[in-house]
Amino acid sequence: MKKYIFVIALMAVLAGCKKESEAEKKIAEIPVPAVKIERFDKEFFDAGPQGLVTLKQKFPYLFPEGNDDAVWLNKMKDPFMLKLKAEADKKFSNINHLEDEVGAFLQHVKYYYPQLPTPKVVTLISDDTDIKAVYTPEVILIPLSLYLGKDNYLYEGLNKYEIQQYTPEQIMPDIASSFMYGKVAPPRDRQLLSLMIYWGKELYAKDLLIPDTPENDRIGYTKEQLAWAEANETEIWRYFVDKKLLYDSDPKLPARFINPAPFSKFYLELDNESPGRIGQWIGWQIVKAYAENNKNVPLQDLLAMDAKTIFDNSKYKPKK
């Protein structure tokens, strides 16, 4: 009997792989957009006062109105900005691989959203830690200064759980997250399950848009954090069910299980071992289960669907 069950499970996995391969085969037929990244980060600091006018004409969207030229000239010689620029020069001396990754992402975008234009891609240096890579229909902006590596000395003093994602591997996941902004229907309520599935939809979209990116990077986990989530999936789910949290709208729940944090808060001894945002990860598993059991639902329809419909039709069960 066990052998029979194993064969059925293997056939199901192979069927899922075949479905995925068919989609990827169609995507492969789409010409990969030619991506040539414009290095504003280099041009800005090389321009000097005499080149500012030309720079503003070439990159008007990076010079918002209302700022005196002195603002930009001061940035060109700001010691901290120059350190960021120097570190970015070392880390990203060659960006051919990044151009290839962005090209592959835009190829996938063309498959799922064929009506969208292909944006240009620009890198820059920024001392703003709140705004990472940004996707717009016109331009993708990549602040290289936020992807220097989690051990870079310039990040000293920042929260470790945040700088964990300040790595080159997070550039594509951040672009994909920005791309998905506004494409996922907002939750209709503040119940934990609704918030979990909201984020689960975005993560599932990343599965489709950046399939070559490792799974742990798609959610911004280390490999160890992902392994912990997978090993404890049953216990996490049992906790949510036993504590009746799924349909709870307690305003403290997002901080415990959804929002960025050094760890999730079960109020148990295992808390310090857990990664933050574990509710997002469980929501991801629910949405993936729904997609596996409802293969003919287009991505846009799935993203617009309410959480209850997805959950009720997901047949989600934690992996043993």
N, C-alpha and C positions, 0 to 999 in steps of 0.2 A: 504493500500500500504506500509506504513512504517513497519507494522508487517511482511509483506512478505519479504521486503528487509532485515529486521533483521534476519529472519530465514535463508535466503541465506547466509548472512554474517557469521552466526553461523556455518552453514554447512561447509563453506570454512575454518573456523578456526579449526573445528574438523578434517577436511581432512588433514590439515597441521600437526596437532598433531599426527594423525595416521601415517603419513609418517615418522615423526620424531621418533615415538615410534617403528616403524618397524626397522629403522636403529639402534636404541638403543638396540632393542631386539637381533639383530645380533651381536652387539658389546658385549653384555652381555654373549654371548656364547664363546667369546675369553677368554682364561685364563688370569687373571690379573697378569702381571709380578710381581714377588716377589721383592720388593724394600727394600734394607737395606742401609740406608744412612751412608756413611763413614764420620765421624766427624773429618776432617782434622783440623778444627778450634780448637778442643781440643788437638789433638795429636801434633800439631805444637808448641803450647805454653807449653805443658807438656814435650816435648822432651828434651829440654836443649841442650847444645853443644855436649854432648856425644851421643845424639840420632839423630843428624842431618843426618848422613850418612844413617842410616836405613830409615829415613823419605824420603830422596831423592830417595832411591831405590823403596820405596813403591808408591810415588807420583811424578814420574819424570816429568810429564807434568806441575807441579806447580813450577818447579825450572828451568827456562830457562838458557841456557848456557851463559857464559860471566859474571855472577855475582859471586863475591867472597863470600865465606862462611860468611864473616863478615857482608854482607848485611842482611842475614837471621838471624844471631845471634843478630844483632842490632834490627831487627823487633821483636824478641822474648821479648825484654826488653824495647821496645819503650813505653813510658807512654800512648800515645794516643791509640796505638794498644791494650794495656792491658785494657784500659777503654772500647774499642769496644768489646773486648772479654768478659769482665765481664757483659756488657749489653746483649750480645748475650746469655751468659749462663743463665741469668735470663729469657729472653724472650723465649728461645727455650730449656728449660730444658727437655722437652718431645717433640719429633718430630714424634711420631707415626702417628698423623693425617697427617703430611706432607708426610710421606711415603705412606699413603693410597691415598692421592691426586695425587702424582706423579705416583703411580701404575695405577690409573684410567686414567690419561692422556696417559700413555704409552699403555694402552689397546686400547684407541681410535686411537692412532697413528698406531697401528698394523692393525686396520680396514681400515684406509684410505691410509696407506703406508706400506703394509704387507712385503715389501722387506727390510725394514730398520732393522738394529740390535737393540737390547735393550741396552742402555748405562748404565753404573754405575752412581751413584749419590753421589756427594761429597759436603760438606759444608765447607766454609772457612771464614776468616775475611780479609777484605780489606779496605784500606783507599782511594781507587779510587772510586769516586762517579759517574764516567761516565760509568762503566761497571757493569751492574746488572746481573741477572741470565743468564747463557749461556748454550745453548744446542749444543752438537756435537754428532755425531754418537757413539763416544766412551764414553763420559762422560757429565753429566749435572753438572755444577758448580753453587752453590748457595752461594753468599756472604751474609751471615746472617746479617752482619753489615749494610746492606742497607735496612733492613726490620725490624727495631727495633720499629717502630711506629712513626707517624709524630710529636708527642710531645716530643720525646726523646731529652734530653738536649744536646747530642752530635751533633745534627743537627742545633744548633743555628748558625745563620748567613747565612744559605743556603736559597735559594728562597722558599717561602711557597708553590708555585704551584708545585715545584718539590718534596719537602719532603711530600707533600700530598700523594704521591705514595710510600713512604718509610714505608710500612706497610706489615705485614705478608700476608695479602689478595692479595698482588700484586705479590707474588712469582710465582704462577701458570700462571697468564697472561704474566709475563715476560718470563717464560720458553717457553710458547706457541709462543710468538713473536719471540724469538730467533730461535725456531724450524722452523718458517715460513720464515726466512730469506733465500732468494734465490729461494724460491718456488713460489713467486708471480712475474709474468712477470712485469718488470719495465715499467713505462709509456713511451709511444712512443713520447710524447711531454710534454711541461711544462704547458699545459692548466690546469686551476683550476679543471675542471671536471675530467681530467685524474688523477690528484693527489688525488682527493677525492676518486675516485673509487679504486685506488691503495691501499690506506689505508683501504678502505671499504672491500676489499677482505681479508686482514689480519684479520680484526675484525670478518668477517663472518666465517673465518676458526676457530677462537677461539670459536665461537658459537658451532661448531661441535666437537672441541677437548676438550674443558673444559665446557661442558654444565651445570655443577652444580655450576660453578662460577657465582655469581651475575652479571647481565649485566653491572652495573655501574663499577664494578671492571675490567671487560674485557677491558674497554677503559680507566680505570684509573680516573674515575669521582667519586665525592661524590654522594650520593643518591640525594642530592639537585640539583647538576649540571645536572644529568641525567633528573630529573623532569623538569628543566628549558628548556633543549633541546627539550623534548617531547612536552611541552606546547607551545613552540614557533616555532615548525617545519614549519608550514605554512608561518609564517612571514620571517623566515630565507630563505626558498626556494624562496619566492616572491622577496626578496632583491637580491638574486643571479641572478634571471631571469631579473628583472627590470633594474638592473645595468649592464646587459650583461656581467657577470663575468665568466660564465661557460666555454666559449671558449676563455677566455682572458689569455694571457701568461705573464702578468705583473709580473716581478720578486718580487714585493712587496706582492703579494697575498699569497704565502706560509706562510710568517711571520704573516699575518693577520688571516688566517683561517686554516692552516695545521700544522705548527710547534708548539712545546710546548710553552706555553705562559700563563700568569696569566688570560687572557681573550681574546676573539676574538675581532677583530677591525672592526666594522661596521661604525665607526665614528658617532655613535648615543648615546643618553643618556643611552641606555640599555647596553652599552659595559661592564661596570663594573659588571653587573649582569650575563653576559654570561661566560661560561667556555671556555678555550682555545681549539684549535683543533676542532672547530665546523664543519669545512669542512670534517674532517675525519668522524665525526658522521653522517653527511648527506650522505657521500659516503657509509657508512655502511648500511643506510636505502635503498639506491638504489640497492646495491648488494643483500640485503635480499629480496627486491621486485623481482629482477631478478630470484633468486633461487626459490621463491614461485611460479613464473609463468613459470618456466622451470625446473620442478622437476627431469627430467631424465638426466640432464647434470652432469657428474661426477665432483667432486671437482677439480681435477687437470685440467680439461678442462676449468672450470670457472676461475681458477687462471691464466691461460694462455691467456684468452680472452682479446681483446682490450676494452678500456673503452667505445667507441662509440657503439659497439655491445651490451655490457651489458646495457648501458643506453637506447638505442633504443628499446630493448626487455624487459625492466624491468617493463614497465607500471607504473613507480613510480609516486605516488601522495602523497603529505603530508597528514598525518592523520588529520582530522578536529578536 
